[in-house]
């Protein structure tokens, strides 16, 4: 399985590794979301803007998340994340995901190791490659 991402020019002028996906909302629709591929993130976290669009009831409230920017209030929601794999197939990850509750806490949702840990993660700036590889796909590193 291969899930391709891209290097995305963000509003602040910085290019970041991103995978586009969808999250199942409370009304049964799939909401589009961009996920920063963060190899240091322990878990997937939704931004406050995405959380508001999802209209999901929290499973756990008043949780706190910490990171480089400090500590932020968050909740935990149960839902599904859907990513597009090669040849337009879909793969769904069901689980409980954190979401920050303050808009300024997180500009973009983060794809963490609860999902990326299932794959070989390639974030190659010079080669302009962002992808997750699993199952029958593999990569080779060679010296040129």
N, C-alpha and C positions, 0 to 999 in steps of 0.2 A: 504494500500500500504506500502511496506517495501523496502527501498533501502539500501543495505548493503555496508559498506566500510571495511576498514582494517587499522591496525596499520602498517605503512610502514617505513622501515629503510631507511632514506634518505642519500644522499652522505656525509653529514657532521657527520654521525654517530648517529643522533638523530632520534628516532622513533616518527612518527606523525600520527594523524588521517586523513585518506585520503579516498575520494570516487573517483573512476575512472569513467569517462564519455566521452562524445564526444561533439564536437562543430561543427556546420555547417559552412564550409568554403565558400569563395566567388565563388569557382568553383562548388559548389553543393555537394562536398564530405564531409564526416564526419571525422574530425580529432580527434584522441584520446587525452585525457588530464587527468591529475591527479589534483584533487582539494583538497587543504587543507581544512578541516572542521574547520572553524574559528568562534566560537560562538560569538566573539566580533566584527566581520567584518560587517559593515552596508550593504555592497553590494558585489556582485560577481565581481572579478577582474581577468582578464587574464594576464599572464606573457608576457613580451616582446617577448620571444621565441615563445609562442603560437600565439600571434598576428601576427608575421611574417609568420608563417605557414598558417594562415587563409586567408591571402591576402584579407582582407575586407577593404572597404572604410570607413573612420571615418565619423560619423554623426556629432560629435562635436570634435574639435581639441583644443589643448592648455588648457585642463582642468588640474587641480592639485588635487592629492590625498594625504591625510595625514594619517599617522599611526605611529606605534612605531618607525620605522626606519626614520621618518622625512617626508618630502614632496617630491613627485615624479611627473614628467610630465606624462600626460596620454591622451588618446583619448576615445571616446565612439563609440562603434560599435553596429549595430543591427544584431542580429543573433539568433540562437537557441542552447540551451544546452540540451543534451539528456543523461539521466541517466537510468541505468538498474535496474528494480525492481525485486521483487521475481519472480521466475519461468521464468526468461529471458524476461519478458515484458519490454517495453520501455515507458518512460514518457518524454515529451518534454516541455521545458520552453522557450517561445519566449519573447524577450525583447531587451532592450538596456543595454549593459554591458560595464563597464570600462575596459581599458587595459593600463598597464604602457608601456612606450616607451623606457625605459632604461633597458638593460639586468640586471644590478646590483640592480635594484629596487625591484625585486621580483623573487625568485627562482622557485616558484610553483604558479600556479593559485589558487585563493582563492574562496571557496564557501561561500557566505555571506548570510545575513538575507533576502535579496530579494527572495532567494529560500528556505533557511533553515527555515524561518519564517512560511512556510506553513506546517511544520512538527514538531513533537516532535523529538528533536535531542538527541541522546544518544552517548556520547563520554566517554566510560568507560575503562580506562587504565587497572586497576586490572582485570577486566572481559574480556579484549581483545575484546570489542564490539565497533563498530562504525556503526551507522545506523540512517536512517531517517524513522520515522513512521507516517503514515497518514491514513485517512479514516478508514478502518475496523481493523486496528492494534492498540494495546494499550500496555501499560506496567504498572507494579505494583511495587512499592517499599515496601519492607517488611523487618522487623528486624529479623535477624536469631539468 
